[in-house]
Amino acid sequence: SAGQIENVPMSDRGSHERFEAVYVLVREPLVRYLARRCAVDAVEDLFVEVLTVLWRRIKTVPIGGEVPWALAVARRTLANHRRAHGRAARLLAKLTLLEPGVEPGPEPRGGDLDLDRALGQLRTDDREILRLFAWEQLTTAEIAVVLSISPNAAGVRLHRAKERLRVALSIQPGKNRRPSGQEVVVERKEARDGR
């Protein structure tokens, strides 16, 4: 706000104004991104960590690419948080003689159990690229920024992840399962033989 900017040295006013503008753009997408990937009580702390990086590197935030840039920072911040939380959980498990639990990171449940099961069968990288596409509604170029890969690689990975999800959905219990290659050969042979 204007009152806050008056207290900022003249040389930093441009950075401060840019930070405020970027904050308005990235606030909601960042909160959604973090809330979908970590425990509720960690969202605020992680959000502040991302904003701290954003402030320190405000001059390097690309104009027009603020959201993917911030999500890339959030992704790395979340990975660091999970590593630290995992170490703490393993240490606690050793101290209490309990087996270590599953790495934290709640999956939002949209009420579609088949989709939840199918996503659970995919690799972590596939799940993440599908989330960036579907939940965050990022373009392939923006996904590339978040994942630090080329847009072409992002397109290929997204296509492959969609295909893997399609296959995983087709073999859900109670669904029409895609026949295996061997079953297709047998079906064609039986059709040819008139069975």
N, C-alpha and C positions, 0 to 999 in steps of 0.2 A: 504494500500500500504506500501511498505518497508520504505519510508520516514516517514510515520506516526507512524509506529511501533517503529522506533528508538527513538521517543520521549516518548514512553510508558515505565514505570518502568518495570524492568526485570520480576517481579512477576506477572504482568498483561499481558505480551506479549502472553502467551498461550491463555488467554481469548480473547484478541484482535484478534488474528489469527482465533480462533474458531468463533468469531462473524462475521468476514469478510466472512468466508466460509459459515456460515449459512445464512448470508444476501444474498449471491449469489443464494442459493437454494430457499429461500422463497420470494424474492422480487416480481417476476412476479405473483406467485399464490396469494400472499397477496393483491397486487394491484387489480387483477381481482376480488377476493372475495369481497373486499370493494366496488369497482366500481359497482358491480352488486346489492349492497344492501344499498347504501346511495347516497345522493346528491353528485354531482361532486365536489362541493366546500368543502366538508368535507373529501374527500378521503385522501388528503395529511396529514391533521392533525391527522386523525385516524391511518394512516400508521406510522407516527412518534411516536404516543403513543404506538403502538405495538412494534416498534423497541426499544423503551425505556425499555419496560418490557423484551424484548428479551435480551438486554444488561445486565440488572440487574440480570437476571436469567440464563445467558448463560451456567453456569455450570450444570444446571438441564435440559437443552434441550437434549432430547434423540438422540443419533446418529442413523441415519436411519429413524427417525420419526420427523424430523425438520418441514416439511410442515404441517402435522396435528397438531402438537404442536402449531405452529404459528397461524394457523387458529382458534384453540381453544381460544387463547389469543385475536385474532381479533373479534371473536364472542362475547366474554365478553365485550370487549372495545366498540363494536358497540351497544350492549345492554345498556351499561351505557350512551353512547351518545344519544341514542333514548329516554331513560328516562329523561335525562336532557333537551333534545330538546322538548319533550312532555310537561314537566313542564313549560318551557319558553313559548311555544305556548299557553298553557292554561292560563297562567298569562296575556299574551298579549291579548288573547280573552276577558278576564274579563275586562282588562283596556280599550279596544276599544269597549266593548259591542257586540262583535261578537261571534258567536258560535264557539267552538273549531273545528278544522279541523281533518282530518284523520291523524293518526300517519304517519310520513314520512318514506320513505324507498321505493324508486322507484323499480318497477318490470321491468326488461329488457323485451322489446317486441321483440320477434323473428319473428313476422309476422304471427304467427299461432293463430288466434283469438280463435279458439275452445280450444286450449291448454291453452291459457291465462285465458279463462273463467273457464275451469275445475280446473286449479290451484287455481284460486280465490275462488272456493267453498271449498277447503280443509282447514283443520286446519293449523295454523302457523307451528306447529311442523312437520306436514306432508310435507308442502312446503319446509321447510328447509332441511329435510333429502333427499328429491328428488333433491334439488339443489346441495347439497354436492355430491351426486352420479352422477348426469348428468352434471352439470356445472363444478364442481371442479374435477370430475373424480376420486373421492376417493374410496378406497376399503372399505369394511365393517369394517375392523379393524381400518382404518384411521378415518372413520366416528365416530367410538366409542370414539376415542381420542378427536375429536373435540367436541362431545356432552357430554363427561365425563360419558359414560355408558359402559357396557360390550360389547364385540364384538357380543355376542349372542343376546343381547337386540337390538343392532343396526341392526342386520340381520332381526330380527322379525319386528322391526319398519319400516325398509325399505320395506320389503315384504308387510306389511299392507298398507303403503302409496302408493305403486305401485297399489295395488288392488283398493284402494279408487280413485286413479286417473283414472284407467281403467273404473270404474263405472261412475265417473263424466264425462269422455269423451263420454261414450256410451249414455248419456242422454242429450247431447247438442242439441239445436234446429236444426232441419234439418238433424239430424243424425239418424241412426237406433237406436232407444231407446231399451234398455234391458227391456223386459216385467217384470212386478212385479210378485210376487209369485201368487197373486190372478189371474192375467191374464193368467199365465201358466196353472193353474188348469182349468180355463174356456176353454182355447184352447184345452187341452187334452180331456176334457169332450166332447167338440164339435166334435173333431176328432173321438172319440170313438162312438158317436151317429151318425156319418156319415154326419155331416153338412158341 
